[in-house]
Amino acid sequence: MKGKIEPAQIPLLVFLAVVLLFPVAVRDPYFLHMAIFFFVWVILGSSWNLLGGYGGQVSFGHAAFFGVGAYTSSLLFVKAGISPWIGMVLGGVAGALLSIPIGWICFRLRGPFFALSVLALSEALRLVALNWRSLTEGAVGILLPPVFLSKVPFYYIGLGIVLITLWVISVATSSKLGFYLVAVREDQDAAEALGINTTGTKIKALIISAFFTGMAGSFYANYMGYIDPPIVFSIVDVSIAMILVAVLGGVGTLGGPVVGAFIVVIASEIMRSVFAAANLLIYGILIILVILFLPEGIVGSLQKRLRPSRGAATGRA
């Protein structure tokens, strides 16, 4: 019957209700802070996963788009007085525009050219931001005036960006773009033989990925109230961490980055408080165990076991 709630939808509705009511039930700023960081990493992991997981185009330099988004929003706010929320969208646009020439050049080549090019771009932008003091304030960084006195508005804005990101990626991966990306990942020569424009497909995925990564950078800047080049253009703390989120949760799955973000942000914080100085050792061991025994990530491995026949054929959601 139309309008009837299916049993499979109940867990999702319960989860959404819990997420929406979380700030009402939990008023501790610390837990709200962790939840906001969880949202940031869901956005970043999902953005990378569209290109690296579904499309198989590994990027080690997505910090370039994150940093450009952060600086775009921050500079427009501080120097031009433009609303940070308008700047947040423009930060995403800046990241998307930056991705076009990189994708147009690198995706025409085979091999690791794209991964190395984006990695070099990220480091080059860090040096530009560090030395262009008249614009970026260099190593001093940019201090932003507070937008909200409470963390609750940031929580709901972050949640909204997460839902939009997951919805767009879900639509993209369920469309021809998603099927083309999987075809490119599995066998690019065969995809081209079938008439798929592989370069155009990869560029479209990169634009979407860079847009939401730039938005995440803008949101992060406004939430933290301060950015500098080593923070937002960090290869290890941004680019590699994005890959870790996607790989732990399960590349090529919609829910993988959500689970991965929980592990990276929430679980690591819990271990830090429980195991104190030994938290990094315990956390590292857990990551190694997941990679060894769940090579397709937590969500990917669970889906394969629950649906063996389909999982054996595709290995993806």
C-alpha positions as CSV (number, residue, x, y, z in Angstrom):
1,M,0.0,0.0,0.0
2,K,1.3,3.5,-0.9
3,G,2.7,5.4,2.0
4,K,3.2,2.3,4.1
5,I,6.5,2.0,5.9
6,E,8.4,-1.1,4.9
7,P,10.1,-3.1,7.7
8,A,13.5,-2.5,6.0
9,Q,13.0,1.2,6.3
10,I,12.5,1.1,10.1
11,P,16.2,1.0,11.1
12,L,16.9,4.0,8.8
13,L,14.0,6.0,10.2
14,V,15.2,5.2,13.8
15,F,18.7,6.3,12.9
16,L,17.5,9.5,11.4
17,A,15.4,10.2,14.5
18,V,18.4,9.6,16.8
19,V,20.6,11.9,14.7
20,L,18.0,14.7,14.6
21,L,17.3,14.6,18.3
22,F,21.0,14.1,19.4
23,P,21.6,17.8,20.3
24,V,18.4,17.8,22.3
25,A,19.3,14.8,24.4
26,V,23.1,15.4,24.5
27,R,24.0,19.0,25.4
28,D,27.7,18.3,26.3
29,P,29.8,20.5,23.9
30,Y,32.5,17.8,23.7
31,F,30.1,15.2,22.3
32,L,28.6,17.7,19.9
33,H,32.2,18.5,18.8
34,M,32.9,14.9,18.1
35,A,29.6,14.5,16.2
36,I,30.5,17.5,14.0
37,F,33.9,16.1,13.2
38,F,32.2,12.8,12.4
39,F,30.0,14.7,9.8
40,V,33.1,16.3,8.3
41,W,34.8,12.9,7.8
42,V,31.6,11.3,6.4
43,I,31.6,14.1,3.7
44,L,35.3,13.7,3.0
45,G,35.3,9.9,2.9
46,S,32.2,9.8,0.7
47,S,33.6,12.4,-1.7
48,W,36.8,10.4,-2.1
49,N,34.9,7.1,-2.4
50,L,33.0,8.2,-5.4
51,L,36.2,8.7,-7.4
52,G,38.5,6.2,-5.7
53,G,36.0,3.5,-4.7
54,Y,33.5,3.4,-7.5
55,G,35.8,4.7,-10.2
56,G,39.1,3.2,-9.1
57,Q,40.9,6.5,-9.6
58,V,43.1,6.8,-6.4
59,S,43.9,10.4,-5.3
60,F,46.5,11.1,-2.7
61,G,46.0,14.9,-2.8
62,H,42.4,15.6,-2.1
63,A,43.6,18.1,0.5
64,A,44.1,20.4,-2.5
65,F,40.3,20.8,-2.9
66,F,39.8,20.8,0.9
67,G,42.3,23.6,1.4
68,V,41.0,25.7,-1.6
69,G,37.5,25.4,-0.3
70,A,38.6,26.5,3.2
71,Y,40.6,29.5,2.0
72,T,37.9,30.6,-0.5
73,S,35.2,30.8,2.1
74,S,37.5,32.3,4.7
75,L,39.0,35.0,2.4
76,L,35.5,36.0,1.1
77,F,34.3,36.3,4.7
78,V,37.2,38.2,6.1
79,K,38.2,40.4,3.2
80,A,34.9,40.9,1.4
81,G,32.3,40.4,4.1
82,I,30.5,37.6,2.1
83,S,28.4,35.3,4.3
84,P,30.3,32.2,5.2
85,W,27.4,30.0,4.1
86,I,27.4,31.6,0.6
87,G,31.2,31.2,0.8
88,M,30.8,27.6,1.7
89,V,29.0,26.9,-1.6
90,L,31.6,29.0,-3.5
91,G,34.3,27.0,-1.8
92,G,32.8,23.9,-3.3
93,V,32.6,25.6,-6.7
94,A,36.3,26.6,-6.3
95,G,37.3,23.0,-5.6
96,A,35.2,21.8,-8.6
97,L,36.8,24.4,-10.9
98,L,40.2,23.4,-9.8
99,S,39.6,19.8,-10.5
100,I,38.6,20.3,-14.2
101,P,42.1,21.1,-15.7
102,I,43.7,18.4,-13.5
103,G,41.2,15.8,-14.7
104,W,41.2,16.9,-18.3
105,I,45.0,16.6,-18.5
106,C,45.7,13.5,-16.3
107,F,42.8,11.3,-17.1
108,R,43.9,11.1,-20.7
109,L,47.0,9.2,-19.5
110,R,47.3,5.8,-18.0
111,G,49.1,4.8,-14.8
112,P,49.7,6.8,-11.6
113,F,49.8,10.2,-13.3
114,F,46.5,11.4,-11.7
115,A,47.5,10.3,-8.2
116,L,50.9,11.9,-8.5
117,S,49.6,15.1,-10.1
118,V,47.0,15.8,-7.4
119,L,49.5,15.0,-4.7
120,A,51.9,17.6,-6.3
121,L,49.1,20.1,-6.6
122,S,48.2,19.8,-3.0
123,E,51.8,20.4,-1.9
124,A,52.2,23.3,-4.4
125,L,49.0,25.0,-3.1
126,R,50.3,24.6,0.5
127,L,53.5,26.4,-0.5
128,V,51.6,29.2,-2.3
129,A,49.3,29.7,0.7
130,L,52.3,29.7,3.0
131,N,54.2,32.4,1.0
132,W,51.5,34.6,-0.4
133,R,51.2,36.6,2.8
134,S,49.4,39.6,1.4
135,L,46.4,37.3,0.5
136,T,46.5,34.3,2.9
137,E,48.5,35.8,5.9
138,G,51.0,33.0,5.3
139,A,52.0,30.9,8.3
140,V,50.1,33.2,10.6
141,G,46.8,31.8,9.2
142,I,43.4,33.3,9.1
143,L,41.4,33.9,12.2
144,L,37.6,34.0,11.6
145,P,35.1,35.8,13.7
146,P,32.7,33.4,15.5
147,V,29.5,32.7,13.5
148,F,27.5,31.0,16.2
149,L,28.1,30.9,20.0
150,S,26.6,27.4,20.2
151,K,27.7,24.2,18.4
152,V,24.1,23.1,17.8
153,P,23.7,25.2,14.5
154,F,27.0,23.8,13.2
155,Y,25.7,20.3,14.0
156,Y,22.5,20.7,11.9
157,I,24.4,22.4,9.1
158,G,26.9,19.6,9.0
159,L,24.1,17.0,9.1
160,G,22.5,18.8,6.2
161,I,25.6,18.7,4.1
162,V,26.1,15.0,4.9
163,L,22.6,14.1,3.8
164,I,23.0,16.1,0.6
165,T,26.3,14.5,-0.1
166,L,25.0,11.0,0.4
167,W,21.9,11.7,-1.7
168,V,23.9,13.1,-4.6
169,I,26.4,10.2,-4.5
170,S,23.5,7.7,-4.2
171,V,21.8,9.2,-7.3
172,A,25.1,9.4,-9.2
173,T,26.1,5.8,-8.5
174,S,22.6,4.6,-9.4
175,S,22.7,6.4,-12.7
176,K,24.7,5.7,-15.9
177,L,27.6,7.6,-14.3
178,G,27.8,5.0,-11.5
179,F,27.7,2.1,-13.9
180,Y,30.3,3.7,-16.2
181,L,32.6,4.3,-13.2
182,V,32.4,0.7,-12.2
183,A,33.1,-0.3,-15.8
184,V,36.1,2.0,-15.9
185,R,37.4,0.6,-12.6
186,E,37.1,-3.0,-13.7
187,D,38.4,-2.7,-17.2
188,Q,39.0,0.6,-18.9
189,D,39.8,-0.9,-22.3
190,A,36.6,-2.9,-22.3
191,A,34.6,0.2,-21.2
192,E,36.0,2.2,-24.1
193,A,35.3,-0.7,-26.5
194,L,31.6,-0.5,-25.4
195,G,31.6,3.2,-26.3
196,I,31.9,4.7,-22.9
197,N,33.7,8.1,-22.7
198,T,36.1,7.1,-20.0
199,T,37.8,10.5,-19.7
200,G,34.5,12.3,-19.4
201,T,33.2,9.8,-16.9
202,K,36.2,10.2,-14.6
203,I,36.1,14.0,-14.9
204,K,32.4,14.1,-13.9
205,A,33.1,12.0,-10.8
206,L,36.2,14.2,-10.0
207,I,34.1,17.4,-10.2
208,I,31.4,16.0,-7.8
209,S,34.1,14.7,-5.5
210,A,36.1,18.0,-5.5
211,F,32.9,20.0,-4.9
212,F,31.9,18.3,-1.7
213,T,35.5,18.1,-0.5
214,G,35.7,21.9,-1.0
215,M,32.4,22.4,0.9
216,A,33.8,20.3,3.7
217,G,36.8,22.5,3.8
218,S,34.7,25.6,4.0
219,F,32.5,24.1,6.7
220,Y,35.6,23.1,8.7
221,A,37.1,26.6,8.5
222,N,33.9,28.3,9.7
223,Y,33.5,25.8,12.5
224,M,37.0,25.9,13.8
225,G,37.4,29.6,13.3
226,Y,41.0,29.3,12.2
227,I,43.0,27.8,9.3
228,D,46.5,27.8,8.1
229,P,48.3,26.1,5.2
230,P,49.7,23.1,7.2
231,I,46.3,22.3,8.6
232,V,44.1,22.4,5.5
233,F,46.6,21.2,2.9
234,S,47.9,18.4,5.0
235,I,48.7,15.2,3.0
236,V,48.6,13.0,6.1
237,D,45.8,14.6,8.2
238,V,43.5,15.2,5.3
239,S,44.3,13.3,2.1
240,I,45.5,10.0,3.7
241,A,42.8,10.2,6.4
242,M,40.1,10.4,3.7
243,I,41.4,7.3,2.1
244,L,41.5,5.5,5.5
245,V,37.9,6.4,6.2
246,A,36.8,4.9,2.9
247,V,39.0,1.8,3.0
248,L,38.1,0.9,6.6
249,G,34.3,1.3,5.9
250,G,34.4,-0.3,2.5
251,V,35.3,1.3,-0.9
252,G,32.6,1.3,-3.5
253,T,29.8,1.2,-1.0
254,L,27.5,4.1,0.1
255,G,27.6,3.3,3.8
256,G,31.3,2.4,3.9
257,P,32.5,6.0,4.6
258,V,29.9,6.4,7.3
259,V,31.2,3.4,9.2
260,G,34.8,4.4,8.5
261,A,34.2,7.9,9.8
262,F,32.8,6.4,13.0
263,I,35.9,4.3,13.5
264,V,38.3,7.1,12.7
265,V,36.7,9.8,14.8
266,I,34.5,8.3,17.5
267,A,36.3,5.0,18.2
268,S,39.7,6.5,18.1
269,E,38.6,9.1,20.7
270,I,37.1,6.5,22.9
271,M,40.3,4.5,22.8
272,R,42.3,7.6,23.6
273,S,40.3,8.2,26.7
274,V,40.4,4.5,27.7
275,F,43.9,3.5,26.8
276,A,45.6,6.9,27.3
277,A,49.1,6.8,25.9
278,A,48.6,3.4,24.3
279,N,45.7,4.5,22.2
280,L,47.7,4.9,18.9
281,L,49.1,1.4,19.3
282,I,45.6,-0.2,19.9
283,Y,44.1,1.9,17.1
284,G,46.9,0.9,14.7
285,I,46.4,-2.8,15.6
286,L,42.6,-2.6,14.9
287,I,43.3,-1.0,11.5
288,I,45.7,-3.7,10.6
289,L,43.2,-6.4,11.7
290,V,40.5,-4.8,9.6
291,I,42.7,-4.6,6.5
292,L,43.9,-8.2,6.9
293,F,40.7,-9.9,7.7
294,L,38.2,-7.6,6.0
295,P,40.0,-6.5,2.9
296,E,36.8,-5.1,1.3
297,G,36.1,-3.0,4.4
298,I,33.5,-3.6,7.1
299,V,30.4,-2.8,5.0
300,G,31.7,-4.4,1.8
301,S,32.7,-7.6,3.7
302,L,29.3,-7.8,5.5
303,Q,27.4,-7.3,2.3
304,K,29.4,-10.1,0.6
305,R,28.7,-12.5,3.4
306,L,25.0,-11.7,3.6
307,R,24.6,-11.9,-0.1
308,P,27.2,-14.5,-1.2
309,S,25.9,-15.1,-4.7
310,R,25.7,-11.4,-5.6
311,G,28.8,-10.6,-3.7
312,A,30.8,-13.3,-5.5
313,A,29.8,-11.7,-8.8
314,T,30.4,-8.1,-8.0
315,G,31.9,-7.6,-4.6
316,R,30.3,-4.2,-4.5
317,A,27.1,-2.5,-3.4
